[in-house]
């Protein structure tokens, strides 16, 4: 029974969760948007650090589930890109930003 082992779970039951299937990029994008919205109001440094940690957790969880590292990398990247774009849209709507992870840079559209 789950209630007997709640204290042993590696997360808080009330924590928000998202389901990400490595084959479905839309799920990673949606989870990235959700993550960015929960970080609204945070300083950029705090957001970037939390995002980096979250991407690593996603990659590790996907590889632990038996998927290849490339699938984990792509899902983590999709999550990160959408999260950065959504967070920037929320905190600075007058300066939309598009992130290009393969180039390692961002493009600010003015």
Buried (B, 14 or more C-beta within 10 A) or exposed (E): EEEEEEEEEEEEEEEEEBEBBBEEBEBBBBBBBBBBEEBEEBEEEEBBEBBEEBBEEBBEBBBEEEBEEEBBBBBBBBBBBBBBBBBBBBBEEEEEBEBEEEEEEBEEEE
